[in-house]
């Protein structure tokens, strides 16, 4: 088994819903036993998933403003990169990211098996 195949087996793909159910430049949340997940859709229909907690003070990123491939936390305006979960300088911090895929207009998020 290849490393990529082993990684795929170790994940469970959770259906989030149709792409059209996630507002452009907005988010939809998904409850998970380890915490809430925010699934974002950009203006050009890219999809990203992050833990729904800003690394600064845990603000709900799902309620933030999406601009390009970044989200701005609604509490203190920290800017977080959607692809990496990293805070943009001069801020420092990181929130967890999850893999996503869109198949036949249906959005999925990879959760640990």
N, C-alpha and C positions, 0 to 999 in steps of 0.2 A: 504494500500500500504506500502510495506517495505521501509526502508531508502534507500536501494540499488536500488530498483525500482524507487523511487523518483529521485535519483541522475541520473539514466539513462534517465529519461524523461527530465531532465533539460539540457541534452547535445544534440548536433547535431553532428552526425558523418560525417565528411567531407572526401570524397574519395581523397586520395593523388595520387594513381596510383599503378601499380604493384610493388611488392617487388624488382623485377629485374631492375626496372627503377631507383632505388636508389643505387648508387655505394657502394660496400662494403667498409667500413671504410671511408664513405663520407656522403654527405647530399644532399637533394633536398629541395627547398624552396617553400613555399606556401604563397601567399598574403592573408592578412586578414585585415578587416577595422581597427583593433586595432594594426596592425603591422605585419611584416613578421615573419613567423614561419619556423624554420629549422627542418626537419625530418631526423634523422640520422639512418644509418644502420651499425651495428658493423660487425666485421669479422665473428662472429657466428650467424649472421642474427637477432639479437635483434634489435628492432626499438624503438626509443625515439623521442620525440618532445619537443623543447624548443623555447622560444622567441629568435629570431635571433639577439640577442644583448648581448654582454658580460657585466656583471655588473660593470666592471672597467670603460671603456670609450665607450661602445656601439659598439665595434667591431663586424663584421659579423661572428658569430660562424660557420655559414654554410661553410665558407671558411677556417676553421681551420683544424687541423690534428686530426683525431680520433685515439685513442689508447686505446684498451680495451673498457671500458664503460665511457671514458672521452674524452673531446675535448679540444684542446689547441687553444686559441684565436690567430688569425693571427697577431694582432697588438702588443700585449705586452706579449704573451705567458702565459697568465693566464690559469690555468687548471680548467675545469668545469666538475662536475659529471653529466653524462647524465640522470641518474635516478632522481636526486633531484634538479638539477640546481644550486647547491652550489659550490662556489669557493673552491678549495683545499688549506688548510693552507700552507704557512702563509698568503695567500690572503684571503680576506673576501668579501662576496657579494653573491647575489642570482639572478638568472634569472628565469622567469616563466617556468613551465613545463605543458605539456598537455598529457592526456592519449592517448594511441595508441592501436590499435589492428590490427591483420592481419587475414583476413578471405579469404580462398581459394586463397592465394597468393596476395590478394589486401590489401593495407595499408590504414587505416583510422585514422584520428586524431579527438579527441573529442573537439568540440568548444562549448562555452556557447550558449544556445538556444536563 
